[in-house]
Amino acid sequence: MTATAEPFVHPALFYRGEQEYLAGTVPFVRAGLESGEPVAVAVPGENLRLIRDALGADADAVRLLDMREAGRTPGRIIPGVLRAFADAQPAGRRVRIIGEPVWAGRTPAEYPACAQHEALINAAFQGREVTILCPYDAVRLDERALADAHATHPVVIPSGTAGQHRSAAYAPEHVVARYNEPLSPAAPDALTFSFAAPTLSQARHVATAEGERLGLSGRPLEDLALATAELTTNSVVHGGGSGELRVWAEDGHVVCEVRDGGRLDDPLAGRRPVPRDQRGGRGLLLVNLVADLVRIHTGQDGTTVRAWFPR
Amino acid sequence: MGESDRRGSAPRVAAVPEATPARLTVSPLPRRAGLRAAGEVDLVTRATWTRALEHAVDEGEDVFHLELAALTFVDVAGAGVLAETVRRLPPGRRIVLHQPPSALSRILQMFWPGLPGIEVSPS
């Protein structure tokens, strides 16, 4: 980490067991507190408890977040967790964050969004005086997740060591591209509705009626209406003027998918906090903030956005 | 993605006999400065919503009331128009939202927390 021009520091910490976890994280937190740096820890609840207990009274000076809640949708982590914390700190002081977005229980549907998120952190924080340390469970994560961590982090700290070195496999753009993969087929009984500007309102009503029929109620149903409105409006405004909406049930979720002929060229779309005086540009961000999971596939043939809501 | 899954997935098509865009009606309040809005705020009705809210700035009263009990939907851009209207109010003036749809309150909290000049009234 000597003589690097890039102020953003983004190491992956590979750990085996509790002792290595604490040895890799607690001194990182304490060093930040001793330098008067703002520190946040966003990791799964059980690991959060380990760090909090090890910090003792010092934990009060740290912003602690359960990543299973705050970062359930990987697309929400940059705007809603990392930048929400970093941007709120006074300028001129390095910000330290421990962020653990990848854990063994991530589902096959979630994982590609996790890997893309880890890759996109580099672009989102380029040039910032920020350090984000990402722990990876080398015992319970599969080979693919551990290999991807070497491609999404410029620096790695191997298990059982304190030293960090550059990752030869670092290639975040490749990870973003590789996981921009076609989504699994929609359910055969998915309800389909073709929409354009004059039928935006119906698209929303079709989605909410179907969502309700499939067991959604209360806030998730309201979220489905909001997400459907934003995604279909994006298709009308940016995606060629029309699109197709699909709604179906998948285990404990109702899934809403919007497909259009446009192409999404900005990989950070929906992942930037929007200044309050900016007009527009919040649609995809809102979907990231309210859905349990958001997956996107974009290419020459169009763009598909899929969002999951708990029922 | 494409054709294979497109072919495999569309036995249930939600048909609409005739396109009926979202509707929004706005009327002045009889006894105080303000408006009553009914219907939906989305891309199609946004211009009507924006014009209606301009009255809130033009109106000289300290408090401008928006009765929103019959508003069934507001998208993020519609909430943004409201936030921008509030920001343009001269100091000391405010907008009171009466019975706004819960999604509107949530969106304001998400993107414009603590915005001065806006109040929510449950009645």
Interface residues (C-beta under 8 A of the other chain):
Chain A: P182 L183 P185 A186 A187 P188 D189 A190 L191 T192 F193 A197 P198 T199 L200 S201 Q202 R204 V206 E210 E222 A225 L226 A229 E230 T233 V236 V237 R246 R259 V274 R276 D277 R279 G280 R282 G283 L286 L289 H297 D301 T304
Chain B: M1 G2 S4 D5 G8 S9 A10 P11 R12 V13 A14 V16 A19 T20 P21 A22 E40 D42 L43 V44 F73 D75 V76 A77 G80 A83 E84 R87 S102 A103 R106 I107 M110 F111 W112 L115
